C-alpha cells in the first residue's frame, strides 16, 4: 500500500507594515479632529492642542518605516497625516504680512532674574514700539526698566509684575484682579486714530507632571477672570499683550481667541515660537487684536530672558 504524503502547508504571509499603518491612521485622526482628545484627565486636550505642530516630526519616521517594510499600504497611509498636517499648518508657514500699519506694539516677558535690564531695553527699542508691554517685572528690576524707558516714553503705568509704556497718553489705567497679586492691567491709549484699549496680562505658568498631567488649573481660572472683565468692558478697539502661558490653538484659550485674532496667525510668517528662547518649541507670548488688524507680526532677537519678545504692526 502506497501512502501519499500530505501536501506541505503553505505559510500565510502576514501583511507588511501593520503597525506603521495603524500609527499613521491614529495620527491622521488626531490631526483631523484634535477635539476628540478629551480635556480630562490631566488636561490632555490642551496639551495636544499645544504640541500638535510638532507631530510633523513623526511624519519622516512613518515614511521611513513604510519604505523599510516595503509596504505600499503603510506608505499610502503615511500620506494621509502628511496631507492633514499641511492642511492644518501649511498656511502658517507662509508670509502673511502686508505693508503699512499705524503703530507698532511689542510685548516681552523680561524674566524676573534678568541680569541686564538696560541691554534688554536697548534690544526692544530697536523695533521702535509705540506701545510696549513688559511682564515678570520684579521689585528689584522694575525701577531699572522705568529709568531706561523714561527718555522715550512719557506715559507709562506699572502695577505689580506688569507694565505698559506708550508714546500716547494713557487714561483709565487700572489693575485687573485676576490673581491675588497684580499680574494684569488695562489702560486706554489716546492714539491719533482714536482710543485703543490695551490689556497686559501674565497668566500663571503651566507644567507637565507625571502625576498631575498638564497643570493648567490656575492659568484657566485667571483666564476666566480676565475674559469676564474684557467682555464686560466690551471695548470697540483693543489689544491683549502678554505671556498667556498657552498657544493660540489651546482650546482653553478659546474664550479669548473667539473674540481676539492672533497677530502671528493672521499677519506673521511661521509659528513664531517664543519659549524657551534658546530653542523655542511653543508660542506662549501673544499679541491679540480686536477691532483693529495686524498687518505684520514677528519675534525679536533674544534678550537675557528665557522668552523671545514679540512685535506687531497694527492698522486702524
RARALIN-V767155 format. One record per backbone hydrogen bond with DSSP energy under -0.5 kcal/mol. CO is the residue of the C=O (numbers start at 1). NH is the residue of the N-H. If there is no record, write none. Layout:
CO,NH
CO,NH
This chain:
1,3
2,4
3,5
9,11
11,13
12,14
15,18
17,21
18,22
19,23
20,24
21,25
22,26
23,27
24,28
25,29
26,30
27,31
28,32
29,33
33,36
34,37
36,38
38,45
39,44
41,44
42,214
43,47
44,48
45,49
46,50
47,51
48,52
51,54
52,55
53,56
54,57
55,58
55,59
56,59
56,60
57,61
58,62
59,63
60,64
61,65
62,66
63,67
64,68
65,69
66,71
67,70
70,72
71,75
72,76
73,77
74,78
75,79
76,80
77,80
77,81
78,82
79,83
80,84
81,85
82,86
83,87
84,88
85,89
86,90
89,92
89,93
90,93
91,94
92,270
94,96
94,270
103,314
104,130
104,131
105,312
106,133
107,310
108,110
108,135
111,114
116,120
117,121
118,122
119,123
120,124
121,125
122,126
124,127
125,128
130,167
131,106
132,165
133,108
134,163
135,110
138,142
141,144
141,145
142,146
143,147
144,148
145,149
146,150
147,151
149,152
149,153
152,154
155,166
157,164
159,162
161,137
162,159
163,134
164,157
165,132
166,155
169,190
171,188
174,186
175,177
176,178
181,183
182,161
183,202
184,176
185,200
186,174
187,189
187,198
188,171
188,190
189,191
189,196
191,194
194,191
196,189
197,199
197,239
198,187
199,241
200,185
201,243
207,209
207,215
209,213
213,209
213,215
214,216
215,207
216,220
217,221
218,222
219,223
220,224
221,225
222,226
223,227
224,228
225,229
226,230
227,231
228,232
229,233
230,234
237,197
238,290
239,199
240,288
241,201
242,244
242,286
243,203
247,250
250,253
251,254
253,256
253,257
254,258
256,259
256,260
261,289
262,266
263,267
264,268
267,297
268,96
274,308
275,281
275,282
276,279
282,274
282,275
282,284
284,244
284,245
284,286
286,242
287,263
288,240
289,261
290,238
293,315
295,98
296,313
298,311
306,276
306,277
307,303
309,300
310,107
311,298
312,105
313,295
313,296
314,102
314,103
315,293
